[in-house]
Amino acid sequence: QMSANDCQDPPEYWTIHGLWPDKGEECNRSWHFNVTEIKDLMSDMRHYWPDVLHSSQNRTQFWKHEWEKHGTCAATLEVLNSQKKYFGKALELYQHIDLNSCLLKAGIKPSSSYYQMSAIKEALRRFYGVTPKIQCLPPEQGEKAQTIGQIEFCFTKELQLRNCTVLKGEPDLMPANLKLGTEELSVCNDALPTYYPSQVQ
């Protein structure tokens, strides 16, 4: 939808969007992305962190964006202070969280019927012991259901899971650059029925 059918064979599982420090963006503009630093991670990167929107050469545009915008800021932590560590740690956290199997175990899977947002939240809270931030596409005109789009987990600086909370006066930290079609993801409305499609059409 976003770029004239450039989305080839989208994965039918949850993938990585990024690993974002709360504060700061583009912290070091001279620290450019270098794909050779993550060559050992390539097969996992292509599988778990695919760029489904750009068919750029080697599909590295998404990773470059995430490194330059967020990785250069995350690098103030020793555990994330190189491209290899930043992308490697994000992959490790993804595999540790294992969202795909958690949702399946909770009986939450793509369906043409709707879920209650409270049921999805409760299943995640039971499984992880923390509350993630769930983001949705708002209902399209004439529709009554929102569509689940992104699940964000929050970590301490020690990379332990913690509750995702929006502090008073803090903006809701959804990167403004993520638009699906004409709509933007925003925190899901607890009152709306929620659609979890196998693919966003």
C-alpha positions, -999 to 999 in steps of 0.1 A, spaced: 0 0 0 28 24 9 49 21 -22 30 6 -51 31 -31 -42 68 -31 -33 59 -54 -4 69 -88 -17 58 -118 2 54 -101 36 63 -123 65 33 -138 84 50 -134 118 59 -105 140 92 -88 130 114 -61 145 108 -24 139 137 -11 160 154 -7 194 148 29 205 162 48 235 135 71 250 155 102 246 173 116 216 174 109 179 203 111 154 229 115 182 260 112 160 255 121 124 290 113 114 287 76 125 274 62 93 258 28 88 283 1 75 266 -31 65 299 -51 67 299 -47 104 268 -68 107 276 -94 80 276 -122 106 240 -113 115 227 -111 79 206 -142 78 188 -134 111 185 -97 100 168 -106 68 145 -130 86 135 -112 117 141 -75 108 131 -74 71 125 -42 51 92 -50 34 88 -15 20 119 -8 0 134 -30 -26 167 -12 -24 198 -31 -31 203 -57 -4 173 -41 14 195 -23 39 178 11 38 156 3 69 186 -8 90 206 23 80 177 45 91 173 27 124 210 29 131 214 66 122 182 77 140 182 54 171 214 33 172 238 62 174 218 73 206 216 38 221 254 35 217 259 55 250 253 21 266 284 -1 265 263 -32 256 250 -13 225 281 7 215 288 -7 181 266 -16 151 273 -53 157 262 -50 193 232 -28 186 217 -50 159 229 -82 177 213 -72 210 180 -63 193 179 -97 176 186 -114 210 159 -94 228 134 -103 200 142 -140 203 141 -138 241 106 -122 240 94 -146 214 62 -127 208 50 -150 181 48 -181 203 35 -162 233 4 -150 213 -2 -184 198 0 -200 233 -25 -175 245 -48 -185 216 -44 -150 199 -39 -156 162 -48 -139 130 -85 -142 125 -114 -127 106 -133 -122 139 -124 -95 164 -106 -95 197 -111 -73 228 -80 -52 234 -83 -60 271 -79 -98 263 -48 -92 243 -33 -69 270 -41 -94 297 -25 -123 278 7 -103 273 8 -91 309 3 -127 322 30 -140 300 56 -113 304 47 -98 338 48 -63 323 25 -42 302 37 -35 267 24 -6 245 1 -19 218 -4 3 187 -32 1 161 -44 16 129 -77 34 136 -109 21 120 -112 30 83 -143 50 74 -174 30 80 -156 3 99 -159 -2 137 -127 -21 144 -91 -9 148 -63 -31 134 -34 -42 156 -2 -29 141 27 -29 165 36 -42 200 63 -22 218 82 -37 248 100 -14 272 133 -21 289 154 -6 316 190 5 307 200 -29 320 178 -43 293 153 -59 317 116 -58 307 96 -31 324 61 -16 321 56 8 292 42 39 308 38 74 292 50 98 318 30 130 324 38 156 299 58 132 278 47 128 242 35 93 231 67 81 216 56 66 184 81 75 156 61 98 134 77 84 102 57 51 104 27 56 83 7 27 69 -12 40 39 -26 73 49 -31 63 86 -6 64 114 -2 39 142 -13 52 176 -19 36 210 -49 12 207 -83 23 220 -93 -2 248 -130 2 239 -128 -7 202 -130 -43 188 -96 -52 174 -88 -69 142 -57 -91 139 -53 -99 102 -29 -124 88 -18 -97 64 -27 -60 62 -43 -56 28 
